[in-house]
Amino acid sequence: MTGDGSFSLASARLAAEEDRLAEWVVDFLASPGSDNAPLAAAFGFSDSTFLGPVLFELDRLTPMAGPDGAEVVVPVARAEWESDVGAMEHSIEEGWHPPPLLVSHRDGHYFLEDGNHRCESLRRSGATQAWAILLFGDVADRDRFLQEHEMRISDRQATMGVRVGGPTGGEVMTRGTAPANGIEIAYETFGDPGDPALVLVMGLGVQMIVWPDEFCADLAGRGFHVVRFDNRDTGLSTHFDDAPDPDIVAAFLEEDFSTAPYLLSDMADDTVGLMDALGIGSAHVVGASMGGMIVQAVAIGHPDRVRSLTSIMSTPSPQDGPPTDSALEALLSETPGDRDAAIETSVATYRMIGSPGYPFDEAWVREIATASYDRNHDPRGVARQFMAIISSGDRKAALAELSVPALVIHGEADPLVQLAGGEATAKAIPGAEFVTYPGVGHDLPRELWVDMVDRIAALAQRAQAASAEAATA
């Protein structure tokens, strides 16, 4: 019922990045997950007539199929309809993430060409939005749509999605690469560029897609222009392949950091360089794990560029909240070169460091692990990043000099950066708010996204109010 797991939002996004979205759609329509090969044959598919993935408000979609008695083009026997929708609804409740819908755009209306069952099951599960791929009749129709949403497609910035409808109107999601600090940084944005910027920085060896799309969209819905990006040595950003392998043993045993190819301060400069390239003067910065260390370094080295700072499951030094033995062993274990084995190892690591108090979302983790491997698999890059962490020293004294609104979030069951890391961060930054979650490990449980977004938005509002007060003083 749920179909081939290889057809997912992540794989659709990867297909869009590689300019093979039409191929992805045709293959999906012919797969058991859709079983809609006649639809593939009915359309004259070409990449130039596709756009997406796109985040839609479900109430903007006109269904083409439905149960007997509904005003639809393709009626389905009611018993069969209810059985299929019910099975999908159950799968969603069990953690399944449906593939994108296929939506055609004609005369200003959006018709649900494929995914009618998925759409209804999402509605019944309480969803108000879904990801979709837009199909246009011709290039001119697509270009009119782009103009209406003030979007563009170019060799430097390709459209990845549009949030159609909703309280804030059309929110653009773009992707591209930009020169920053002498390298190239791959990035994606959500929301209106006219809104206050909020930059998300991810952790050791993981790519920007580990920031969940829904989490980013929720932040954009709160009135932020959200930017996420691949750190150097991960994903589609520059990799330091010519750098010598770092001597991590010498760093640990002899405190010899001479083989570190770069430091966290360099990665902080990457962040600011990307802000420069995107025309962002200052931003609310949010970092997770190593990303938390990076945003701390941004605030220390570039205090005028930071409106507020949120440090999640992070630490001011490797000595504060070090990993448990089992977590360190998982962190330092050799990654298999075989694709399937590497993905399984990644899933097992996520499971081990994850939140014991919350369900493990294996379907999402496997989807992200697969997409990450296919985007770029670079274990040597992870080693270089790890060397940057252990070579960058203690930031507590510098953090104590900050005067920025700050929020520190930490899981009480985190085995990779233990709670003492969050405690040390919060203690070091004057006036920092410290929030801990029982049963949370080194991940972002879906059940807490709303609370986290609420707290990040509240911090930003306090920062804005403090800035306005200071300006009138």
C-alpha positions in Angstrom: 0.0 0.0 0.0 2.8 2.4 0.8 4.7 1.5 -2.3 8.4 1.6 -3.1 10.4 3.4 -0.4 12.8 4.7 -3.0 10.2 7.2 -4.1 10.2 9.8 -1.4 10.4 13.6 -0.9 14.1 13.3 -0.5 14.6 11.3 -3.7 12.3 13.8 -5.6 14.4 16.7 -4.3 17.6 14.9 -5.4 16.0 14.3 -8.8 15.2 18.0 -9.1 18.8 18.9 -8.1 20.1 16.6 -10.9 17.6 17.9 -13.5 15.8 14.5 -13.8 12.5 15.3 -12.2 10.5 14.2 -15.3 12.3 10.8 -15.1 11.5 10.5 -11.4 7.8 11.2 -12.0 7.5 8.7 -14.9 9.3 6.0 -12.8 7.1 6.7 -9.8 3.8 6.6 -11.8 4.8 3.2 -13.1 5.8 1.9 -9.7 3.5 -0.1 -7.3 3.3 2.9 -5.1 1.3 4.7 -7.7 0.3 2.1 -10.3 -0.6 4.9 -12.7 1.4 4.1 -15.8 -1.4 5.3 -18.1 -1.1 8.7 -16.6 2.6 8.8 -17.5 1.8 7.9 -21.1 -0.9 10.5 -21.3 1.4 13.5 -20.6 4.1 14.8 -22.8 6.7 14.9 -20.0 9.7 17.2 -20.1 11.8 18.7 -17.4 10.9 22.3 -18.5 7.3 21.7 -17.5 7.9 20.6 -14.0 8.5 22.5 -10.7 9.0 21.2 -7.3 8.8 19.8 -4.8 6.1 22.3 -3.8 4.5 22.7 -0.3 0.7 23.1 -0.8 -2.2 23.9 1.4 -4.4 20.9 0.9 -7.6 23.0 0.6 -6.2 24.5 -2.6 -6.2 21.1 -4.4 -9.1 19.9 -6.6 -9.3 16.1 -6.4 -9.7 14.2 -9.6 -10.6 10.8 -8.0 -12.8 9.9 -5.0 -15.5 7.6 -3.8 -18.7 7.0 -5.6 -21.1 10.0 -5.3 -18.3 12.6 -5.1 -18.0 15.2 -7.8 -14.8 13.8 -9.3 -13.7 12.7 -12.8 -12.6 9.2 -11.7 -15.1 7.6 -9.2 -13.9 4.7 -7.1 -16.1 2.1 -5.4 -16.7 3.5 -1.9 -15.6 0.3 -0.1 -12.4 0.1 -2.1 -11.7 3.9 -1.5 -12.2 3.6 2.2 -10.1 0.5 2.4 -7.1 2.1 0.6 -7.4 5.5 2.4 -7.7 3.8 5.7 -4.6 1.7 5.1 -2.6 4.7 4.1 -3.8 6.7 7.1 -2.6 3.9 9.4 0.8 3.9 7.6 1.1 7.6 8.2 0.3 7.2 11.9 3.1 4.5 11.9 5.6 7.0 10.6 5.3 6.6 6.8 5.9 9.8 4.8 4.0 9.7 1.5 5.7 10.6 -1.8 4.9 14.0 -3.3 1.6 14.4 -5.0 1.4 15.2 -8.7 -0.6 18.4 -9.3 -1.4 20.1 -12.6 -1.8 23.8 -13.0 -4.5 24.9 -15.4 -6.2 28.3 -15.7 -5.1 29.3 -12.2 -6.4 26.0 -10.6 -4.6 23.1 -9.1 -5.8 19.6 -10.0 -4.7 16.5 -8.1 -3.6 14.2 -11.0 -1.9 11.5 -8.8 -2.1 11.0 -5.1 -5.8 11.4 -4.4 -5.7 8.6 -1.9 -2.6 10.0 -0.3 -4.1 13.4 -0.1 -7.3 12.2 1.7 -5.3 10.0 4.1 -3.2 13.1 5.0 -6.3 15.1 5.6 -7.7 12.4 7.9 -4.4 12.3 9.8 -4.7 16.0 10.5 -2.3 17.4 7.9 -3.1 20.7 6.3 -0.2 20.7 3.8 1.6 18.3 1.6 4.5 18.2 -0.8 3.7 18.0 -4.5 5.3 18.2 -7.9 3.7 20.8 -10.2 3.0 19.9 -13.8 2.4 22.7 -16.4 0.9 22.5 -19.8 3.9 24.4 -21.4 6.8 26.5 -20.5 4.8 29.7 -20.9 2.4 28.5 -18.2 5.2 27.7 -15.9 6.9 31.0 -16.5 3.6 32.9 -15.7 3.4 30.9 -12.4 7.0 31.9 -11.6 6.3 35.5 -12.3 3.2 35.5 -10.1 5.3 34.1 -7.2 8.3 36.4 -7.9 10.5 33.3 -8.5 13.2 32.6 -11.0 15.2 29.7 -12.4 18.8 30.3 -13.3 22.1 28.6 -13.5 22.9 29.8 -9.9 19.6 29.4 -8.2 16.9 26.9 -9.1 13.4 26.9 -7.7 12.8 23.9 -5.3 9.3 24.8 -4.1 6.6 27.2 -3.3 4.2 27.2 -0.4 0.9 27.8 -2.1 -1.7 29.3 0.1 -1.6 29.6 3.9 -1.6 32.6 6.2 1.5 34.1 4.9 0.8 33.7 1.2 3.4 32.3 -1.3 6.6 31.4 0.5 9.4 30.6 -1.8 11.9 27.8 -1.2 15.1 28.2 -3.3 18.3 26.3 -3.6 21.7 27.3 -5.0 25.4 27.6 -4.4 27.2 30.8 -3.4 30.8 31.9 -2.9 31.6 32.2 0.8 34.9 32.6 2.5 36.9 31.4 -0.5 34.8 28.2 -1.1 31.4 27.3 -2.5 28.4 26.7 -0.1 25.3 24.9 -1.1 22.2 26.3 0.5 18.4 26.4 0.5 16.0 29.0 1.7 12.4 29.0 2.9 10.1 32.0 3.3 10.0 35.6 2.2 13.5 37.2 1.7 11.9 40.4 3.2 11.4 38.7 6.6 14.1 38.6 9.3 16.8 36.1 8.4 17.2 32.9 10.4 20.2 30.7 9.6 20.2 27.0 10.5 23.6 25.3 11.0 23.8 21.5 11.2 26.3 19.2 12.9 29.2 16.9 12.4 29.1 15.0 9.1 25.4 15.6 8.4 23.9 17.6 5.6 21.4 20.5 5.6 18.6 18.1 4.8 18.7 16.8 8.3 16.9 20.0 9.2 13.4 18.6 8.5 11.5 20.4 5.7 8.5 20.8 8.0 10.6 22.3 10.7 12.0 24.9 8.3 8.5 25.6 6.8 7.1 26.1 10.3 9.8 28.7 11.0 9.1 30.4 7.7 5.4 30.4 8.6 6.4 32.4 11.8 7.7 35.2 9.6 11.4 34.2 9.1 13.5 33.9 6.0 15.1 30.6 6.8 18.4 29.6 5.4 20.0 26.1 5.7 23.2 25.0 4.1 25.8 22.3 3.8 28.9 23.0 5.9 32.3 22.6 4.2 33.2 19.0 3.7 29.6 17.8 3.6 26.9 17.6 1.0 27.2 19.7 -2.1 29.5 22.4 -0.6 33.3 22.4 -1.2 35.2 19.4 0.1 38.8 19.7 1.2 39.9 16.5 -0.6 43.5 17.6 -1.1 44.0 18.2 2.6 46.1 15.5 4.5 44.2 13.2 6.8 44.1 14.6 10.3 46.0 12.8 13.0 43.1 12.4 15.5 45.1 10.1 17.8 47.9 12.7 18.2 45.2 15.3 18.9 43.7 13.2 21.7 46.8 11.8 23.3 49.4 14.6 22.7 47.2 17.6 22.1 48.9 18.0 18.7 46.4 19.8 16.5 48.9 20.7 13.8 47.1 18.4 11.2 43.8 20.2 11.6 43.0 21.6 8.1 40.7 24.3 9.6 38.9 25.3 12.8 35.4 26.0 13.9 36.1 29.7 13.5 36.7 29.1 9.7 33.3 27.4 9.5 31.8 30.4 11.3 33.4 32.6 8.7 31.7 30.3 6.0 28.4 31.1 7.6 29.0 34.8 7.6 30.3 34.6 4.0 27.1 32.9 2.9 25.1 35.7 4.7 27.1 38.2 2.7 26.4 36.4 -0.6 22.7 36.4 0.2 22.6 40.0 1.2 21.9 39.2 4.9 23.2 41.9 7.2 22.3 40.1 10.5 20.4 37.0 11.4 19.0 34.9 14.1 21.4 31.9 14.2 20.4 28.4 15.2 22.9 25.5 15.4 22.6 21.9 16.4 25.5 19.8 17.8 28.6 21.0 15.9 26.3 23.6 14.4 25.8 24.9 17.9 29.5 25.3 18.3 29.7 27.1 14.9 27.0 29.6 15.8 28.7 30.2 19.1 31.8 31.0 17.1 29.8 33.3 14.8 28.5 35.3 17.8 32.0 35.5 19.2 33.8 36.5 16.0 31.0 38.5 14.4 28.7 39.8 17.2 27.2 42.6 15.0 25.9 39.9 12.6 23.9 38.0 15.2 20.4 39.0 16.3 19.9 36.0 18.6 21.6 32.7 19.2 20.1 29.3 19.7 22.4 26.5 20.6 20.9 23.0 20.5 22.5 19.8 21.9 25.9 21.5 21.8 28.8 22.5 24.1 31.4 25.2 24.5 34.3 22.8 24.5 35.0 19.1 24.0 35.6 18.7 27.7 32.1 19.8 28.7 29.6 17.0 28.2 31.8 14.5 26.4 30.2 11.5 24.7 29.6 8.3 26.4 32.0 5.4 25.5 29.4 3.8 23.3 28.6 7.1 21.5 32.2 7.8 21.0 32.8 4.4 19.6 29.9 4.9 17.1 31.3 8.3 16.2 34.8 7.0 15.5 33.8 3.7 13.8 34.8 3.3 10.2 32.0 3.9 7.7 31.5 1.1 5.2 32.1 2.0 1.6 29.2 -0.1 0.3 26.1 2.1 -0.2 23.6 -0.3 1.5 26.0 -1.0 4.4 26.7 2.7 4.9 23.0 3.5 5.0 22.4 0.8 7.6 25.3 2.0 9.7 23.9 5.5 9.6 20.4 4.3 10.7 21.9 2.3 13.5 23.9 5.3 14.7 20.9 7.5 14.7 19.0 4.9 16.7 21.8 4.6 19.3 22.2 8.3 19.9 18.4 9.1 19.5 15.8 9.9 22.1 14.8 6.9 24.3 11.7 8.7 25.4 10.2 9.1 21.9 9.5 6.8 19.0 12.3 6.2 16.6 11.2 7.5 13.2 13.1 4.8 11.2 11.3 5.6 7.9 12.4 9.3 8.0 15.9 8.4 9.2 16.4 5.9 6.4 15.1 8.3 3.9 17.6 11.0 5.0 20.5 8.6 5.3 19.8 7.4 1.7 19.5 10.9 0.3 22.6 12.0 2.2 24.7 9.1 0.8 23.4 9.9 -2.7 24.1 13.6 -2.5 27.7 13.1 -1.2 29.4 10.4 0.9 32.7 11.6 2.3 33.9 9.9 5.5 37.2 11.8 5.3 35.3 15.0 5.4 33.7 14.0 8.6 37.2 13.3 10.1 38.3 16.8 9.1 35.3 18.3 10.8 35.8 16.3 13.9 39.4 17.5 14.0 38.1 21.0 13.8 36.0 20.4 16.9 38.7 19.0 19.1 41.3 21.6 17.9 39.2 24.7 18.5 39.6 25.0 22.3 37.2 26.3 24.9 34.8 29.1 24.1 33.4 29.7 27.6 35.5 32.8 28.4 34.6 34.4 25.0 30.9 33.4 25.4 30.9 35.2 28.8 31.6 38.5 26.9 28.5 38.2 24.7 25.5 40.5 25.0 23.1 38.7 22.7 19.7 37.1 23.5 20.4 33.4 23.7 18.5 30.1 24.1 20.2 26.8 24.9 18.2 23.6 24.3 19.4 20.2 25.4 18.1 16.6 25.8 18.5 15.1 29.2 19.3 11.7 27.7 21.9 12.9 25.1 24.8 10.3 24.9 26.8 12.2 22.2 26.9 15.6 23.9 25.8 15.0 27.4 23.7 17.4 29.4 26.7 19.0 31.0 27.5 20.5 27.6 24.3 22.4 27.5 24.6 23.4 31.1 28.1 24.8 30.5 26.8 26.7 27.4 23.9 28.3 29.3 26.1 29.2 32.2 28.7 30.8 30.0 26.3 33.1 28.1 24.9 36.0 30.2 21.2 35.8 30.5 20.8 32.7 28.4 17.5 30.7 28.7 18.1 27.0 29.3 15.5 24.5 28.3 15.9 20.7 28.8 13.7 17.9 27.5 13.5 14.6 29.5 13.9 11.5 27.4 15.6 13.4 24.5 18.8 12.2 23.0 20.9 13.6 20.2 18.1 14.3 17.7 15.1 16.5 17.2 11.9 14.4 18.0 9.0 15.4 15.8 6.8 15.7 18.8 8.9 18.6 20.1 9.2 20.6 16.8 6.3 22.9 17.7 7.7 23.7 21.1 11.1 24.3 19.7 9.8 26.6 17.0 7.7 28.4 19.6 10.8 29.0 21.8 13.0 30.1 18.9 10.4 32.5 17.7 9.8 33.9 21.2 13.6 34.5 21.5 13.6 36.3 18.2 10.7 38.5 19.4 12.6 39.4 22.6 15.7 40.2 20.6 13.7 42.4 18.3 12.1 44.2 21.2 15.4 44.7 22.9 16.9 46.1 19.7 14.0 48.5 19.3 14.3 49.7 22.9 18.1 50.2 22.5 17.5 52.2 19.3 15.1 54.6 21.1 17.2 55.0 24.2 
